[in-house]
Amino acid sequence: QMKKQCDQKLLIRMKTECIPCSLNLETQCPAGYTKITNGTGIPDCRYYLEIKTHTLSFPGCRHHCMKEFEQPECCQGHWGPDCMGK
């Protein structure tokens, strides 16, 4: 019996919103995502504060998150919703 279904594993990565590093310790990834950075995250972004007529920019931190996702796919030579052969 040849395998008909050859699911593809996909990794989906995302970054959380940029906030002050001191507040980023508690930041959680969205549901289903795993945090792959720890502590205060990565200080690679800037966040903005509006003060009256000025917008100020500050260095901030964010976390990187990932999620494993299986995409259903048929093996070579099979197709359709049930992955039928020739």
Secondary structure as GFF3:
##gff-version 3
##sequence-region A 1 86
A	DSSP	beta_strand	8	15	.	.	.	ID=ss1
A	DSSP	three_ten_helix	21	26	.	.	.	ID=ss2
A	DSSP	beta_strand	34	35	.	.	.	ID=ss3
A	DSSP	beta_strand	42	51	.	.	.	ID=ss4
A	DSSP	beta_strand	54	62	.	.	.	ID=ss5
A	DSSP	beta_strand	64	71	.	.	.	ID=ss6
###
